[in-house]
Amino acid sequence: MNKHLKNLLLMIPPVYKKYIIIQKLQKENINYKNEVIKLNNDIIKLNNEINLISNKLFFYSSLKNNDTFRWFYKNKTEFDSDINFKDFKNIVLEMNDEVIKSIYPFNISAYCDICKKNVKMRLNFNVGSISNGLNIAYSEDCVCSECNLGSRQRAIINYYENLNTHSYENDIYISESITPTFSYFKNNYKNVIGSEYLGNTKQSGEFYDYNGSLVRNEDLTSLSFPNESMDVIITQHVFEHIPDYNKSFCECFKVLRKKGALLFTIPFYEHNEKTIIRAVINDDGSITNIHPPEIHGNPVNSEGSLCFQRFGWDILDNLKSCGFINVFANFYWNRCKGYIGGPYIVFSAFKE
Ligand SMILES: [Zn+2]
């Protein structure tokens, strides 16, 4: 293992498994709240140290070299055979196991690729799950205090801005319009269209009132844009809510120009070759749950959105079957830039 890499990994904020602590404390009849406050004081101390080290390291290394660890794979076989990645991943997992689940949010210092400066990034670990240990969804966390973008949002922007086809003039469609990511694109690029999905009774390309402002509706399985009219399409955590996701991939392909790129994030199960369908939609519009319903937050629907599938590597084949030539899963990790955890993935699919 590369020493530099190991040093970087060692700087991830350590956190205990809160539920294990609670169990332990309950057994020993110890006042849980006081103990957690003590733990939090330790975190603050520790975190200050981490920040000092990482800031130093950042200025000595990252400022000169872009050391974002980015692995990219074309399929599961390629991914499975990368021993270096496994080594790295195991360390990340061990670290997650040691992480203290703080009851208070705390900040780390990191360089924001979007703000182009050192900022505070907030960790509150509100999103995650408990199965075989605490799984913190770092991808949903580590929010920059200046641009309000979480780690996976910054990663997808960073990915786009490093493409050689990246341009201020590009026609960009992003399947969100009331989010910090959309604001970023709107403020920094010339031709940006955003939309939300407001339900199957609404028309694609039409505007509807949403909390007093007009919002464009688009259904990703039936977009209103002319063929070959966009250079980039960006979606974040949307495809898992679309039963016919393959139709959406093909729809995006149709709307993209030559050399256009579809960039997206999804919850991804890297150990699964095949996508697991969790729910299906019937001809009469009713839903049959194959697995217990999994509901994700949705900015335009307080009831959230049902997750129809858990994606595996076969979606890369789906994308190719729609016509995309080069399709990649790009893994992101860089402590100094606040891409921590996972690592999580930005998917990219390019039209010839
Ligand atoms: Zn920022």
Residues whose N, C-alpha, C, O or C-beta is under 5 A from the ligand:
A	BS01	ZN	C112 I114 C115 C144 E146 C147
